[in-house]
Amino acid sequence: MKKHHYTIQLKWTGNEGSGTSGYKDYSRNHSVRVKGKVKIPCSSDAAFLGDDTRYNPEELFIASISNCHMLWYLHLCAVNGVVVVNYNDNPIGKMVEKEDGSGHFESVVLHPEIEVAEDAMISKAIELHHEANEKCFIANSLNFKVGHEAAVFCFMN
C-alpha cells in the first residue's frame, strides 16, 4: 500500500490589535498556501462572523469532494472509451448546526452536467459515476454517502 502525505500552510491574519480578547474582537480571516502555489484567502462563513468575499472551510470541503469525484470520473471515462468534452458541477452540501454551535455535514449531493462526444457513450458515462464514487479518496473518508444527480448529454451530433 502506498502512502501519500500532504502539507499546507495555514496562517491566521485576523488579529486586529487585541487578539482573541473577545468573540467579536478578531477577524476570522486567514490564508491557505501550498508551497509554490497561489495563496487562497479564507475566512469563516458570514453566519459565523466571517468575510463572505473569502472562501470558507465548508465551501472548500464541498469543493474537495466535487474535485475528487470529477478527477476519478474523467480517469474512468478515459480508460473506458467515453470521451467527455465538457464537465460542470454545482454540488450542494447540507450542514447541521447544533445548539452549542458545533455541527456536521449530513449530506453532499453532486450535480454534474457532462457532455460526451457521442450518444452511444451516454449510458456508460452515467454508469461510471458509481465507480468514481467508490474510488474517490475524499468520499471514502466521509461518514456519509455522497449523492449524485448527474445529467449526461451529447450535443456533438
Order of alpha helices (4+ residues) and beta strands (2+ residues): beta-beta-beta-alpha-beta-beta-beta-beta-alpha-beta-beta
